[in-house]
């Protein structure tokens, strides 16, 4: 999942390049916020809580809306 690569920008960029044919489709663009939301939900349940600010920031970048942290 690309969201888990937010701590590794070079890896995220490589994934974006290698999977551009999927990620740059309507389904791929819709999938990123869904994945970010699921990751934030997991963080709120104690799964990798230190990651929460990263998907929140990315979701805010995508939507222009502040995302409250869990």
C-alpha positions, 0 to 999 in steps of 0.5 A, a space after each residue: 500500500 502506497 500509504 505505508 511508504 509515506 515515511 520513505 519518499 523515494 520508495 513512494 516515488 518508485 511505486 508511483 512510477 512503477 504502478 502509474 498505469 493503475 494508480 493514474 486511473 479513476 479507480 486508482 485515484 479513488 483508491 488512494 483516499 480510501 486507503 488513507 482513511 483505512 490507515 487512519 482508522 487502523 492508527 486510531 485502533 493502535 496499529 502503527 499510531 506514529 504513522 497517523 500524521 503522514 496519511 492525515 497530511 497526504 489526505 489533506 493534500 488530496 482534499 484540501 480539507 484538514 484531517 483530524 488525527 486519531 
